[in-house]
Amino acid sequence: MATSRSLTHYGRLISVLSCLLLGGCSTLNNTFDAIGGMITGKPQQDCEGDNCSGNSLLDSGNEGETWYCYGVSKEDGWECQSKADPARIVAIVPKNEAAPEAAPAPLAAPAPVPAAPARPQAVGGGETILQQPANFYTVQLIALQEEQNVLEYAQLNGISYPLYAKIRSQGSNWHVLLLGIYPDKQAAQKAKEEWEKTKTLKIKPWIRQLGPLQEAIRLAL
């Protein structure tokens, strides 16, 4: 029984080869299909209708298998495997980009240099005093030989426009600083008291009449 079947297969093989050599077969593929059917002993199935679907013609040995792919960054490649590995699950973090350099802080403006106190401006002087009535009064604050010292004393005591004059007394020249000129002694006394209330003075001011002061001014001219 087996011998007769083998002879039949060999007979078919010889017929196919003869067909190939003589060019009587339609295509080479059909020839190979015929040979395959004879060797395996499986009858050739025609491809018709639904039997020609792609899935039935492809190898489906891996059908339904799940793949797990792991990577470190978007720039690197992926490594895939058929088994899950939870230890390799990491978040994809983009590479840190260099932060832009911060603009240099503006240089601090130099602190303003405090201006030197302005030198007091003299009001009048000897000429102004000589023009006043001799019976008027004044309050003399201090008498110093150096004019600069008189101006500094006025500045220390808040007098912006000092009234002072150069006089000749006891053979020496002096500079006297005056609080003001008043028409009578009572007005001069009131001004003196107001001045002393706001100051701590080592030298007490004194009230004098303009007549003798005018004579001392004339001696210094």
C-alpha positions, 0 to 999 in steps of 0.5 A: 500500500505504501509502495504504490503511494510512493510510486504515485508521488514519483509519477507526479513528480516526473510529470511536473518536471516534464511539464517544466521542461516542455514549457507546458505549465502556466507559472513556475509558482504553480509548479513549486506548489505542486511539488510541495503538495506531493512532498508533504502529501497535503492537497493544494488549496485554491485561494478563493474569496475569504481564503485569500485574506492576509492573515491566512497567508502570513506566518502567525506564530507570534500573533497575540504576543506583547512586547515591552520597550524601555528607554532612558531618553528621547535621543537614545534608542529603545530596547524591546523584550517580550517580558515586562521588567518593572525595574526598568520603568523610568520617566523620560526627562529631557536633558537640562538646557543651560540656563541663560546667563543673567544680565549683570546687575547695574552698578549702584550710583555713587552716594551723593557727596554732601555739599559743604555748608554755605558760608553765611552771607553778611548783611550790611556791615560797618556802612549799614550800622553807620547809617542808623540813628546813634540812639538806636540799640543793638545786641552784640553776640561776640567779638573776635579778632579774626573775621573767619572765626566770626562767620563760623560762630554765626554758622554754628548758631544758625545765623545764615545772614550775619550782621557784623562790623570791624571796630577798633578797641583798646589798640586792636582791631576786632570783628563784632557780631550783632543780633540786630538793630532796634529802635529802643532798649526794650526791643533789644532786651526782648530780642536778647531774651528770645535768643538766649532761650534757644541757645546754650551760650558760653559767652553772654550777649550784651545790649549796647547803644549804636553811638559808641559802636559807630565811633569804634567802627570809624576808628577801624576805617 
